[in-house]
Amino acid sequence: MRKHRLAIFASGNGSNAVRLIDYFENHESIETPVVLTNNKNAGVIERLENTPVKTLIIDNKQADDGECLINLMRENEIDFIVLGGYLRKIPAALISIYQDKIINIHPALLPKYGGKGMYGIHVHQAVKEANEPETGITIHLVNQNYDEGRILAQHMTSLSQDDNTIDIQRKVQGLEHEWFPKEIEKYIDNISK
């Protein structure tokens, strides 16, 4: 049986990308052969240097070109796309071809703290400023609006008044690394039956 092939899109350090690659390394039905980045200086490139994972480096013009992305995905026989810290809006053409097959992780409990410009430390600062008692992650499908696709799962963590934005970031990253691979696996298994 052919494995489901995931492309991971990342713009930065790539901690989620590396976690996903490790998780699916010897998986019976899912593999992660490709990481795509729109940042030639992304930390994920160096982190994947000595792995069999193919790294595709594109510029922002290509990142915004749906046909370019579709061609890259087809050339690499990609079945699903996973966004792990990818900071470009996904073109409508790619979304239409990969309907319900693009999965994102957001570092907050949507619908709170979502939308354009709400990523990474910006989210954690907003959570801290609002004195939220809890935060978490949202794993969702991608549609044409930032952070508005169908929610697949949410996982929470408690916050204390003493938590600063770095503490919040660490807690959220812990949730991401624990749950993102499991929820992707569950979703793909369920729709593939």
N, CA, C and O atoms as a DFTB+ gen file, in Angstrom:
772 C
 N C O
     1  1       0.839      -1.191       0.000
     2  2       0.000       0.000       0.000
     3  2       0.886       1.258       0.000
     4  3       1.852       1.349       0.758
     5  1       0.545       2.207      -0.848
     6  2       1.281       3.466      -0.918
     7  2       0.983       4.313       0.320
     8  3      -0.166       4.429       0.746
     9  1       2.018       4.889       0.878
    10  2       1.842       5.745       2.048
    11  2       1.290       7.107       1.633
    12  3       1.534       7.577       0.522
    13  1       0.537       7.736       2.551
    14  2       0.088       9.115       2.354
    15  2       1.307      10.019       2.507
    16  3       2.049       9.925       3.485
    17  1       1.499      10.895       1.525
    18  2       2.684      11.759       1.503
    19  2       2.314      13.173       1.957
    20  3       1.441      13.820       1.378
    21  1       2.997      13.634       3.004
    22  2       2.775      14.964       3.559
    23  2       3.903      15.896       3.152
    24  3       5.078      15.535       3.220
    25  1       3.537      17.093       2.730
    26  2       4.511      18.179       2.581
    27  2       4.303      19.099       3.771
    28  3       3.172      19.462       4.096
    29  1       5.386      19.471       4.413
    30  2       5.320      20.387       5.542
    31  2       5.809      21.748       5.061
    32  3       6.908      21.865       4.521
    33  1       4.982      22.780       5.260
    34  2       5.359      24.147       4.912
    35  2       5.810      24.841       6.197
    36  3       5.087      24.821       7.193
    37  1       6.988      25.452       6.187
    38  2       7.522      26.136       7.367
    39  2       8.292      27.375       6.930
    40  3       8.920      27.385       5.872
    41  1       8.240      28.422       7.754
    42  2       8.963      29.659       7.434
    43  2      10.093      29.964       8.403
    44  3      10.899      30.859       8.147
    45  1      10.165      29.238       9.508
    46  2      11.131      29.599      10.539
    47  2      12.007      28.460      10.998
    48  3      12.597      27.737      10.195
    49  1      12.080      28.314      12.310
    50  2      12.974      27.357      12.952
    51  2      12.634      25.906      12.620
    52  3      13.525      25.067      12.491
    53  1      11.358      25.620      12.485
    54  2      10.956      24.287      12.059
    55  2      10.860      23.246      13.152
    56  3      11.001      22.055      12.876
    57  1      10.620      23.664      14.396
    58  2      10.535      22.662      15.461
    59  2       9.353      21.724      15.233
    60  3       9.461      20.525      15.492
    61  1       8.231      22.250      14.754
    62  2       7.097      21.369      14.446
    63  2       7.407      20.460      13.262
    64  3       7.021      19.291      13.264
    65  1       8.095      20.978      12.259
    66  2       8.458      20.162      11.094
    67  2       9.334      18.991      11.519
    68  3       9.093      17.854      11.114
    69  1      10.341      19.264      12.328
    70  2      11.243      18.206      12.790
    71  2      10.481      17.183      13.630
    72  3      10.698      15.979      13.499
    73  1       9.597      17.666      14.485
    74  2       8.791      16.757      15.320
    75  2       7.929      15.850      14.445
    76  3       7.839      14.649      14.699
    77  1       7.298      16.414      13.418
    78  2       6.457      15.616      12.517
    79  2       7.292      14.588      11.753
    80  3       6.886      13.435      11.609
    81  1       8.440      15.006      11.272
    82  2       9.318      14.090      10.531
    83  2       9.745      12.930      11.430
    84  3       9.731      11.774      11.006
    85  1      10.119      13.238      12.660
    86  2      10.507      12.184      13.609
    87  2       9.337      11.246      13.899
    88  3       9.499      10.025      13.921
    89  1       8.166      11.824      14.119
    90  2       6.984      11.030      14.479
    91  2       6.603      10.056      13.360
    92  3       6.272       8.900      13.621
    93  1       6.654      10.531      12.119
    94  2       6.209       9.706      10.991
    95  2       7.346       8.937      10.310
    96  3       7.134       8.337       9.256
    97  1       8.545       8.947      10.897
    98  2       9.713       8.350      10.250
    99  2       9.499       6.897       9.826
   100  3       9.828       6.535       8.697
   101  1       8.964       6.075      10.694
   102  2       8.740       4.660      10.362
   103  2       7.260       4.300      10.395
   104  3       6.895       3.159      10.678
   105  1       6.422       5.272      10.105
   106  2       4.972       5.074      10.163
   107  2       4.518       4.152       9.040
   108  3       5.065       4.186       7.938
   109  1       3.526       3.339       9.323
   110  2       3.081       2.366       8.309
   111  2       2.278       2.980       7.172
   112  3       2.218       2.399       6.088
   113  1       1.651       4.156       7.390
   114  2       0.799       4.686       6.321
   115  2       1.031       6.158       5.971
   116  3       0.389       6.679       5.058
   117  1       1.941       6.838       6.685
   118  2       2.181       8.267       6.448
   119  2       3.685       8.521       6.385
   120  3       4.451       7.981       7.183
   121  1       4.101       9.360       5.415
   122  2       5.502       9.767       5.337
   123  2       5.596      11.264       5.062
   124  3       4.653      11.874       4.559
   125  1       6.737      11.843       5.395
   126  2       6.961      13.286       5.238
   127  2       8.200      13.514       4.372
   128  3       9.268      13.833       4.895
   129  1       8.068      13.353       3.056
   130  2       9.243      13.432       2.192
   131  2       9.693      14.844       1.827
   132  3      10.801      15.023       1.320
   133  1       8.849      15.855       2.077
   134  2       9.141      17.201       1.575
   135  2       8.846      18.262       2.632
   136  3       7.813      18.226       3.300
   137  1       9.777      19.208       2.768
   138  2       9.525      20.434       3.522
   139  2       9.712      21.593       2.555
   140  3      10.717      21.670       1.848
   141  1       8.740      22.490       2.531
   142  2       8.796      23.676       1.679
   143  2       8.926      24.898       2.576
   144  3       8.210      25.025       3.569
   145  1       9.842      25.794       2.224
   146  2       9.981      27.040       2.964
   147  2      10.069      28.217       1.999
   148  3      10.608      28.103       0.899
   149  1       9.531      29.341       2.435
   150  2       9.602      30.578       1.660
   151  2      10.678      31.510       2.221
   152  3      10.711      32.699       1.902
   153  1      11.552      30.958       3.055
   154  2      12.577      31.763       3.715
   155  2      13.928      31.069       3.554
   156  3      14.189      30.049       4.192
   157  1      14.779      31.622       2.703
   158  2      16.076      30.979       2.426
   159  2      16.979      30.929       3.650
   160  3      17.976      30.206       3.651
   161  1      16.644      31.691       4.701
   162  2      17.421      31.678       5.943
   163  2      16.713      30.929       7.072
   164  3      17.134      31.011       8.226
   165  1      15.659      30.212       6.752
   166  2      14.888      29.504       7.782
   167  2      15.751      28.463       8.485
   168  3      16.518      27.741       7.849
   169  1      15.615      28.398       9.791
   170  2      16.351      27.421      10.585
   171  2      16.040      25.990      10.203
   172  3      16.868      25.097      10.378
   173  1      14.837      25.773       9.678
   174  2      14.434      24.417       9.298
   175  2      15.359      23.835       8.228
   176  3      15.557      22.621       8.187
   177  1      15.920      24.669       7.373
   178  2      16.810      24.185       6.303
   179  2      18.028      23.494       6.905
   180  3      18.380      22.379       6.521
   181  1      18.656      24.168       7.846
   182  2      19.842      23.594       8.497
   183  2      19.481      22.353       9.306
   184  3      20.234      21.379       9.329
   185  1      18.334      22.389       9.965
   186  2      17.922      21.251      10.794
   187  2      17.695      19.988       9.968
   188  3      17.794      18.877      10.490
   189  1      17.390      20.155       8.684
   190  2      17.087      18.995       7.837
   191  2      18.236      18.603       6.915
   192  3      18.086      17.704       6.088
   193  1      19.389      19.273       7.048
   194  2      20.517      19.033       6.142
   195  2      20.928      17.570       6.037
   196  3      21.189      17.087       4.935
   197  1      20.991      16.871       7.132
   198  2      21.474      15.488       7.129
   199  2      20.344      14.478       7.232
   200  3      20.487      13.432       7.865
   201  1      19.226      14.798       6.608
   202  2      18.086      13.877       6.594
   203  2      17.719      13.588       5.138
   204  3      18.141      14.311       4.234
   205  1      16.941      12.541       4.913
   206  2      16.508      12.247       3.542
   207  2      15.364      13.139       3.054
   208  3      14.908      13.004       1.918
   209  1      14.905      14.045       3.910
   210  2      13.785      14.914       3.553
   211  2      14.243      15.944       2.526
   212  3      15.269      16.601       2.700
   213  1      13.474      16.071       1.464
   214  2      13.759      17.041       0.403
   215  2      13.283      18.420       0.862
   216  3      12.147      18.571       1.312
   217  1      14.157      19.422       0.747
   218  2      13.803      20.788       1.124
   219  2      13.619      21.621      -0.136
   220  3      14.528      21.733      -0.959
   221  1      12.437      22.201      -0.277
   222  2      12.134      23.085      -1.402
   223  2      12.166      24.521      -0.891
   224  3      11.400      24.879       0.004
   225  1      13.041      25.338      -1.448
   226  2      13.151      26.737      -1.040
   227  2      12.577      27.598      -2.158
   228  3      13.060      27.582      -3.290
   229  1      11.536      28.349      -1.814
   230  2      10.883      29.212      -2.797
   231  2      10.913      30.651      -2.298
   232  3      11.145      30.903      -1.115
   233  1      10.678      31.595      -3.211
   234  2      10.581      32.987      -2.780
   235  2       9.101      33.331      -2.570
   236  3       8.221      32.518      -2.853
   237  1       8.842      34.536      -2.076
   238  2       7.462      34.911      -1.764
   239  2       6.587      35.024      -3.004
   240  3       5.380      34.794      -2.934
   241  1       7.181      35.374      -4.136
   242  2       6.400      35.424      -5.378
   243  2       5.892      34.024      -5.720
   244  3       4.729      33.854      -6.084
   245  1       6.762      33.026      -5.602
   246  2       6.350      31.641      -5.852
   247  2       5.351      31.172      -4.793
   248  3       4.411      30.438      -5.099
   249  1       5.563      31.603      -3.539
   250  2       4.676      31.207      -2.447
   251  2       3.258      31.706      -2.669
   252  3       2.298      31.077      -2.223
   253  1       3.122      32.832      -3.354
   254  2       1.806      33.409      -3.617
   255  2       1.200      32.924      -4.930
   256  3       0.074      33.291      -5.266
   257  1       1.929      32.113      -5.662
   258  2       1.502      31.609      -6.970
   259  2       0.932      30.197      -6.809
   260  3       1.671      29.219      -6.696
   261  1      -0.389      30.119      -6.803
   262  2      -1.052      28.833      -6.604
   263  2      -0.629      27.766      -7.589
   264  3      -0.426      26.615      -7.203
   265  1      -0.493      28.127      -8.855
   266  2      -0.109      27.141      -9.879
   267  2       1.302      26.609      -9.636
   268  3       1.567      25.423      -9.832
   269  1       2.194      27.483      -9.214
   270  2       3.565      27.063      -8.895
   271  2       3.546      26.031      -7.769
   272  3       4.199      24.992      -7.860
   273  1       2.796      26.324      -6.714
   274  2       2.717      25.401      -5.579
   275  2       2.044      24.089      -5.967
   276  3       2.480      23.016      -5.549
   277  1       0.981      24.174      -6.765
   278  2       0.302      22.954      -7.229
   279  2       1.282      22.080      -7.999
   280  3       1.341      20.870      -7.780
   281  1       2.044      22.680      -8.890
   282  2       3.026      21.912      -9.670
   283  2       4.075      21.262      -8.779
   284  3       4.426      20.100      -8.984
   285  1       4.580      21.997      -7.793
   286  2       5.567      21.427      -6.870
   287  2       4.980      20.254      -6.089
   288  3       5.649      19.241      -5.883
   289  1       3.732      20.393      -5.658
   290  2       3.090      19.313      -4.904
   291  2       2.856      18.092      -5.801
   292  3       3.069      16.957      -5.376
   293  1       2.426      18.325      -7.019
   294  2       2.199      17.202      -7.949
   295  2       3.507      16.499      -8.307
   296  3       3.559      15.271      -8.359
   297  1       4.564      17.278      -8.554
   298  2       5.871      16.683      -8.875
   299  2       6.359      15.761      -7.763
   300  3       7.061      14.782      -8.017
   301  1       5.980      16.083      -6.534
   302  2       6.424      15.303      -5.378
   303  2       5.347      14.352      -4.856
   304  3       5.493      13.759      -3.787
   305  1       4.258      14.216      -5.630
   306  2       3.170      13.283      -5.315
   307  2       2.637      13.474      -3.889
   308  3       2.479      12.515      -3.134
   309  1       2.367      14.728      -3.545
   310  2       1.922      15.081      -2.197
   311  2       0.409      14.916      -2.072
   312  3      -0.356      15.365      -2.925
   313  1      -0.004      14.256      -0.976
   314  2      -1.422      14.017      -0.700
   315  2      -2.006      15.031       0.283
   316  3      -3.166      15.426       0.157
   317  1      -1.204      15.449       1.258
   318  2      -1.650      16.380       2.298
   319  2      -0.564      17.427       2.520
   320  3       0.624      17.169       2.325
   321  1      -1.002      18.613       2.932
   322  2      -0.075      19.697       3.259
   323  2      -0.300      20.065       4.720
   324  3      -1.437      20.233       5.162
   325  1       0.791      20.188       5.459
   326  2       0.732      20.558       6.865
   327  2       1.502      21.865       7.039
   328  3       2.649      21.982       6.608
   329  1       0.865      22.836       7.670
   330  2       1.504      24.130       7.907
   331  2       2.052      24.156       9.329
   332  3       1.295      24.056      10.295
   333  1       3.345      24.287       9.452
   334  2       3.982      24.349      10.763
   335  2       4.792      25.624      10.872
   336  3       6.003      25.617      10.648
   337  1       4.130      26.717      11.215
   338  2       4.835      27.996      11.282
   339  2       5.108      28.579       9.914
   340  3       6.159      29.178       9.688
   341  1       4.172      28.407       9.004
   342  2       4.304      28.958       7.652
   343  2       3.591      30.297       7.623
   344  3       2.400      30.374       7.925
   345  1       4.311      31.357       7.262
   346  2       3.798      32.712       7.434
   347  2       3.313      33.374       6.149
   348  3       3.379      34.597       6.021
   349  1       2.831      32.587       5.208
   350  2       2.219      33.146       3.993
   351  2       0.797      32.616       3.898
   352  3       0.500      31.499       4.321
   353  1      -0.065      33.437       3.337
   354  2      -1.426      32.975       3.089
   355  2      -1.385      31.957       1.948
   356  3      -0.676      32.148       0.960
   357  1      -2.139      30.894       2.093
   358  2      -2.171      29.843       1.076
   359  2      -3.055      30.312      -0.081
   360  3      -4.195      30.717       0.147
   361  1      -2.551      30.263      -1.315
   362  2      -3.341      30.713      -2.470
   363  2      -4.617      29.884      -2.658
   364  3      -4.639      28.681      -2.398
   365  1      -5.667      30.552      -3.112
   366  2      -6.967      29.901      -3.313
   367  2      -6.870      28.704      -4.254
   368  3      -7.548      27.699      -4.040
   369  1      -6.046      28.795      -5.282
   370  2      -5.923      27.688      -6.244
   371  2      -5.418      26.420      -5.559
   372  3      -5.899      25.325      -5.852
   373  1      -4.459      26.560      -4.654
   374  2      -3.940      25.394      -3.934
   375  2      -4.994      24.837      -2.982
   376  3      -5.144      23.621      -2.858
   377  1      -5.722      25.727      -2.311
   378  2      -6.783      25.293      -1.398
   379  2      -7.844      24.503      -2.150
   380  3      -8.335      23.493      -1.647
   381  1      -8.203      24.953      -3.351
   382  2      -9.257      24.245      -4.096
   383  2      -8.805      22.855      -4.535
   384  3      -9.613      21.927      -4.561
   385  1      -7.530      22.697      -4.881
   386  2      -7.012      21.382      -5.274
   387  2      -6.848      20.477      -4.051
   388  3      -7.085      19.272      -4.136
   389  1      -6.449      21.046      -2.931
   390  2      -6.219      20.285      -1.695
   391  2      -7.317      20.575      -0.666
   392  3      -7.036      20.777       0.515
   393  1      -8.566      20.592      -1.132
   394  2      -9.717      20.843      -0.261
   395  2      -9.734      19.827       0.881
   396  3      -9.701      18.620       0.642
   397  1      -9.785      20.316       2.114
   398  2      -9.791      19.479       3.322
   399  2      -8.532      18.626       3.462
   400  3      -8.542      17.609       4.156
   401  1      -7.454      19.038       2.807
   402  2      -6.190      18.301       2.904
   403  2      -5.017      19.212       3.267
   404  3      -3.855      18.835       3.119
   405  1      -5.340      20.421       3.747
   406  2      -4.312      21.331       4.257
   407  2      -4.633      21.565       5.731
   408  3      -5.711      22.047       6.076
   409  1      -3.682      21.218       6.588
   410  2      -3.887      21.263       8.032
   411  2      -2.927      22.285       8.637
   412  3      -1.735      22.293       8.330
   413  1      -3.466      23.143       9.497
   414  2      -2.658      24.169      10.160
   415  2      -2.720      23.980      11.667
   416  3      -3.664      23.397      12.200
   417  1      -1.701      24.482      12.335
   418  2      -1.734      24.562      13.797
   419  2      -1.625      26.026      14.172
   420  3      -0.806      26.761      13.620
   421  1      -2.465      26.448      15.124
   422  2      -2.454      27.838      15.590
   423  2      -2.168      27.827      17.088
   424  3      -2.737      27.012      17.814
   425  1      -1.289      28.722      17.568
   426  2      -0.876      28.683      18.970
   427  2      -1.818      29.402      19.935
   428  3      -1.371      30.129      20.823
   429  1      -3.122      29.194      19.756
   430  2      -4.132      29.742      20.666
   431  2      -5.420      28.961      20.454
   432  3      -5.531      28.144      19.539
   433  1      -6.382      29.230      21.314
   434  2      -7.675      28.564      21.216
   435  2      -8.597      29.409      20.345
   436  3      -9.283      30.307      20.831
   437  1      -8.600      29.107      19.058
   438  2      -9.452      29.854      18.131
   439  2     -10.911      29.696      18.545
   440  3     -11.283      28.645      19.068
   441  1     -11.750      30.714      18.326
   442  2     -11.530      31.887      17.482
   443  2     -10.740      33.022      18.147
   444  3     -10.469      34.037      17.505
   445  1     -10.368      32.865      19.420
   446  2      -9.576      33.917      20.069
   447  2      -8.176      33.982      19.464
   448  3      -7.589      32.956      19.119
   449  1      -7.660      35.174      19.343
   450  2      -6.268      35.428      18.968
   451  2      -5.880      34.821      17.626
   452  3      -4.781      34.288      17.466
   453  1      -6.791      34.907      16.668
   454  2      -6.510      34.428      15.325
   455  2      -6.534      35.569      14.332
   456  3      -6.799      36.716      14.694
   457  1      -6.260      35.253      13.087
   458  2      -6.320      36.240      12.017
   459  2      -4.943      36.699      11.586
   460  3      -3.921      36.286      12.135
   461  1      -4.946      37.559      10.594
   462  2      -3.693      38.054      10.014
   463  2      -2.847      38.743      11.086
   464  3      -3.354      39.539      11.877
   465  1      -1.575      38.431      11.097
   466  2      -0.650      39.039      12.045
   467  2      -0.591      38.353      13.396
   468  3       0.270      38.670      14.216
   469  1      -1.503      37.412      13.638
   470  2      -1.512      36.706      14.914
   471  2      -0.780      35.379      14.753
   472  3      -1.368      34.365      14.377
   473  1       0.510      35.413      15.045
   474  2       1.328      34.207      14.973
   475  2       2.430      34.319      16.021
   476  3       2.783      35.414      16.458
   477  1       2.958      33.179      16.410
   478  2       4.102      33.124      17.314
   479  2       3.953      33.968      18.559
   480  3       2.919      33.941      19.227
   481  1       4.991      34.714      18.861
   482  2       5.061      35.487      20.097
   483  2       3.974      36.554      20.171
   484  3       3.582      36.950      21.268
   485  1       3.478      37.029      19.025
   486  2       2.397      38.027      19.018
   487  2       1.148      37.470      19.701
   488  3       0.468      38.177      20.444
   489  1       0.859      36.213      19.443
   490  2      -0.298      35.559      20.067
   491  2      -0.081      35.469      21.572
   492  3      -0.977      35.799      22.349
   493  1       1.094      35.030      21.985
   494  2       1.363      34.833      23.411
   495  2       1.351      36.162      24.169
   496  3       0.925      36.215      25.323
   497  1       1.818      37.236      23.523
   498  2       1.758      38.563      24.147
   499  2       0.307      38.984      24.352
   500  3      -0.044      39.519      25.404
   501  1      -0.533      38.745      23.351
   502  2      -1.952      39.108      23.464
   503  2      -2.640      38.304      24.564
   504  3      -3.457      38.839      25.312
   505  1      -2.309      37.026      24.659
   506  2      -2.875      36.168      25.709
   507  2      -2.454      36.689      27.084
   508  3      -3.279      36.763      27.995
   509  1      -1.185      37.047      27.239
   510  2      -0.671      37.573      28.511
   511  2      -1.346      38.891      28.861
   512  3      -1.772      39.088      29.999
   513  1      -1.446      39.798      27.888
   514  2      -2.058      41.109      28.136
   515  2      -3.524      40.987      28.543
   516  3      -4.033      41.829      29.282
   517  1      -4.201      39.949      28.067
   518  2      -5.612      39.745      28.403
   519  2      -5.788      38.980      29.720
   520  3      -6.914      38.740      30.156
   521  1      -4.677      38.602      30.346
   522  2      -4.722      37.831      31.598
   523  2      -5.578      36.576      31.486
   524  3      -6.356      36.259      32.386
   525  1      -5.427      35.874      30.383
   526  2      -6.193      34.644      30.175
   527  2      -5.779      33.583      31.203
   528  3      -4.596      33.446      31.513
   529  1      -6.760      32.833      31.731
   530  2      -6.427      31.763      32.678
   531  2      -5.910      30.503      31.986
   532  3      -5.333      29.622      32.624
   533  1      -6.126      30.433      30.678
   534  2      -5.668      29.270      29.918
   535  2      -5.415      29.674      28.474
   536  3      -5.907      30.698      28.000
   537  1      -4.653      28.864      27.801
   538  2      -4.423      29.014      26.369
   539  2      -4.242      27.617      25.812
   540  3      -4.468      26.626      26.507
   541  1      -3.838      27.542      24.566
   542  2      -3.665      26.214      23.997
   543  2      -3.355      26.273      22.523
   544  3      -2.820      27.257      22.013
   545  1      -3.706      25.189      21.850
   546  2      -3.479      25.083      20.412
   547  2      -4.777      24.711      19.723
   548  3      -5.661      24.086      20.308
   549  1      -4.867      25.109      18.476
   550  2      -5.976      24.709      17.617
   551  2      -5.391      24.105      16.353
   552  3      -4.547      24.709      15.691
   553  1      -5.849      22.911      16.032
   554  2      -5.465      22.249      14.792
   555  2      -6.697      22.310      13.901
   556  3      -7.773      21.842      14.273
   557  1      -6.524      22.898      12.713
   558  2      -7.701      23.138      11.873
   559  2      -7.365      22.986      10.395
   560  3      -6.204      23.048       9.989
   561  1      -8.405      22.786       9.612
   562  2      -8.252      22.762       8.163
   563  2      -8.121      24.195       7.668
   564  3      -8.579      25.132       8.322
   565  1      -7.501      24.357       6.524
   566  2      -7.261      25.691       5.969
   567  2      -8.313      26.006       4.917
   568  3      -8.581      25.211       4.016
   569  1      -8.906      27.201       5.059
   570  2      -9.766      27.725       3.998
   571  2      -9.175      29.065       3.553
   572  3      -8.016      29.361       3.844
   573  1      -9.968      29.871       2.852
   574  2      -9.414      31.094       2.278
   575  2      -9.292      32.248       3.272
   576  3      -8.791      33.313       2.913
   577  1      -9.739      32.058       4.514
   578  2      -9.607      33.097       5.532
   579  2      -8.642      32.626       6.616
   580  3      -8.666      31.463       7.017
   581  1      -7.793      33.537       7.087
   582  2      -6.839      33.187       8.139
   583  2      -7.553      32.586       9.348
   584  3      -8.467      33.195       9.904
   585  1      -7.133      31.405       9.743
   586  2      -7.539      30.774      10.998
   587  2      -9.046      30.568      11.148
   588  3      -9.560      30.569      12.266
   589  1      -9.757      30.391      10.034
   590  2     -11.201      30.196      10.114
   591  2     -11.661      28.836       9.612
   592  3     -12.864      28.576       9.580
   593  1     -10.747      27.966       9.223
   594  2     -11.133      26.644       8.733
   595  2     -11.697      25.769       9.842
   596  3     -11.566      26.078      11.027
   597  1     -12.326      24.674       9.435
   598  2     -12.962      23.758      10.390
   599  2     -11.950      23.257      11.414
   600  3     -10.872      22.775      11.066
   601  1     -12.325      23.382      12.687
   602  2     -11.451      22.959      13.778
   603  2     -11.496      21.441      13.910
   604  3     -12.568      20.842      14.001
   605  1     -10.311      20.832      13.919
   606  2     -10.189      19.388      14.107
   607  2      -9.981      19.042      15.571
   608  3     -10.506      18.039      16.053
   609  1      -9.222      19.862      16.282
   610  2      -8.934      19.587      17.696
   611  2      -8.394      20.834      18.372
   612  3      -7.781      21.696      17.743
   613  1      -8.642      20.905      19.680
   614  2      -8.036      21.939      20.511
   615  2      -7.521      21.269      21.781
   616  3      -8.150      20.354      22.313
   617  1      -6.374      21.735      22.256
   618  2      -5.795      21.223      23.497
   619  2      -5.358      22.418      24.327
   620  3      -4.781      23.374      23.809
   621  1      -5.647      22.350      25.644
   622  2      -5.448      23.506      26.516
   623  2      -4.372      23.280      27.565
   624  3      -4.014      22.149      27.894
   625  1      -3.875      24.389      28.074
   626  2      -2.977      24.392      29.225
   627  2      -3.354      25.572      30.112
   628  3      -3.751      26.629      29.622
   629  1      -3.226      25.380      31.421
   630  2      -3.518      26.453      32.373
   631  2      -2.366      27.446      32.413
   632  3      -1.209      27.100      32.173
   633  1      -2.712      28.675      32.721
   634  2      -1.706      29.725      32.877
   635  2      -1.790      30.290      34.283
   636  3      -2.855      30.296      34.900
   637  1      -0.659      30.762      34.784
   638  2      -0.661      31.459      36.068
   639  2      -0.319      32.924      35.817
   640  3       0.203      33.282      34.762
   641  1      -0.621      33.755      36.795
   642  2      -0.313      35.183      36.677
   643  2       1.190      35.410      36.517
   644  3       1.617      36.421      35.959
   645  1       1.984      34.462      37.010
   646  2       3.444      34.601      36.950
   647  2       4.027      34.239      35.589
   648  3       5.187      34.549      35.319
   649  1       3.250      33.593      34.729
   650  2       3.756      33.198      33.411
   651  2       4.015      34.433      32.551
   652  3       3.137      35.280      32.390
   653  1       5.225      34.531      31.999
   654  2       5.500      35.593      31.032
   655  2       5.291      35.027      29.621
   656  3       4.921      33.863      29.467
   657  1       5.524      35.839      28.610
   658  2       5.246      35.367      27.241
   659  2       6.124      34.179      26.854
   660  3       5.684      33.311      26.100
   661  1       7.348      34.126      27.353
   662  2       8.229      32.988      27.043
   663  2       7.706      31.719      27.713
   664  3       7.742      30.642      27.119
   665  1       7.216      31.845      28.960
   666  2       6.618      30.687      29.644
   667  2       5.407      30.182      28.865
   668  3       5.225      28.979      28.683
   669  1       4.589      31.119      28.410
   670  2       3.396      30.750      27.636
   671  2       3.817      30.051      26.350
   672  3       3.248      29.025      25.976
   673  1       4.808      30.609      25.680
   674  2       5.297      30.008      24.437
   675  2       5.780      28.575      24.676
   676  3       5.481      27.681      23.885
   677  1       6.519      28.356      25.756
   678  2       7.025      27.005      26.070
   679  2       5.876      26.026      26.304
   680  3       5.901      24.897      25.814
   681  1       4.869      26.471      27.058
   682  2       3.722      25.599      27.336
   683  2       2.996      25.236      26.045
   684  3       2.631      24.081      25.826
   685  1       2.794      26.234      25.201
   686  2       2.082      26.007      23.939
   687  2       2.905      25.109      23.017
   688  3       2.354      24.218      22.371
   689  1       4.204      25.334      22.951
   690  2       5.054      24.480      22.111
   691  2       5.038      23.034      22.580
   692  3       5.076      22.109      21.768
   693  1       4.982      22.845      23.883
   694  2       4.861      21.489      24.419
   695  2       3.601      20.806      23.917
   696  3       3.627      19.637      23.533
   697  1       2.492      21.547      23.922
   698  2       1.233      21.008      23.387
   699  2       1.355      20.712      21.898
   700  3       0.897      19.672      21.425
   701  1       1.976      21.634      21.158
   702  2       2.142      21.439      19.712
   703  2       2.895      20.149      19.420
   704  3       2.462      19.336      18.603
   705  1       4.019      19.973      20.090
   706  2       4.858      18.806      19.808
   707  2       4.187      17.506      20.229
   708  3       4.394      16.463      19.609
   709  1       3.377      17.574      21.296
   710  2       2.664      16.373      21.736
   711  2       1.495      16.027      20.821
   712  3       1.326      14.870      20.433
   713  1       0.688      17.028      20.477
   714  2      -0.604      16.748      19.844
   715  2      -0.651      16.884      18.325
   716  3      -1.440      16.188      17.686
   717  1       0.153      17.742      17.727
   718  2       0.050      17.973      16.280
   719  2       0.223      16.681      15.484
   720  3      -0.613      16.391      14.628
   721  1       1.273      15.892      15.730
   722  2       1.418      14.651      14.951
   723  2       0.257      13.682      15.167
   724  3      -0.221      13.055      14.221
   725  1      -0.190      13.564      16.414
   726  2      -1.274      12.622      16.729
   727  2      -2.577      13.021      16.035
   728  3      -3.299      12.168      15.519
   729  1      -2.870      14.324      16.027
   730  2      -4.124      14.788      15.411
   731  2      -4.065      14.682      13.885
   732  3      -5.079      14.392      13.250
   733  1      -2.903      14.910      13.296
   734  2      -2.747      14.713      11.846
   735  2      -2.975      13.247      11.508
   736  3      -3.711      12.918      10.577
   737  1      -2.338      12.379      12.272
   738  2      -2.477      10.933      12.063
   739  2      -3.943      10.505      12.166
   740  3      -4.441       9.762      11.319
   741  1      -4.619      10.975      13.196
   742  2      -6.031      10.636      13.415
   743  2      -6.894      11.120      12.248
   744  3      -7.741      10.378      11.750
   745  1      -6.679      12.358      11.816
   746  2      -7.469      12.923      10.720
   747  2      -7.250      12.139       9.429
   748  3      -8.214      11.777       8.754
   749  1      -6.005      11.878       9.085
   750  2      -5.713      11.152       7.843
   751  2      -6.261       9.735       7.907
   752  3      -6.827       9.244       6.931
   753  1      -6.099       9.075       9.044
   754  2      -6.655       7.722       9.199
   755  2      -8.168       7.726       9.019
   756  3      -8.717       6.843       8.360
   757  1      -8.846       8.719       9.602
   758  2     -10.313       8.776       9.528
   759  2     -10.822       9.041       8.120
   760  3     -11.799       8.422       7.697
   761  1     -10.182       9.947       7.382
   762  2     -10.711      10.239       6.043
   763  2     -10.249       9.227       5.006
   764  3     -10.748       9.211       3.881
   765  1      -9.300       8.387       5.382
   766  2      -8.774       7.397       4.432
   767  2      -9.480       6.049       4.529
   768  3      -9.173       5.127       3.774
   769  1     -10.413       5.938       5.449
   770  2     -11.107       4.649       5.641
   771  2     -12.133       4.406       4.562
   772  3     -12.805       3.375       4.569
